[in-house]
């Protein structure tokens, strides 16, 4: 399915379209003074928390404080332990986002191309 939008950060058109031609037709009906339209496929990027990045940040924070310790525990954690930490932190983040009304994901246009509204040709 295709979606469209006007301008670099413009509003997305309403609906989903089976073809680029259908998206162009709808865009022409809804264009104000726009001469171009961006058409592509919608994708979703789900936010996740990287457990390894969190452990690295803890190590960086210790270094920034100037604390002299032999603190290499994060280097010895098995991969499945890091994956478990990532899953737990991601679950917690999503619960927090839901509770406070923040997004858990973003939708974006992928394989997006700019089309001339008059000719229907890619620019």
Beta strands, then each sheet from edge to edge (+ up, - down):
strand 1: 2-5
strand 2: 36-46
strand 3: 105-116
sheet 1: 1+ 2- 3+
end
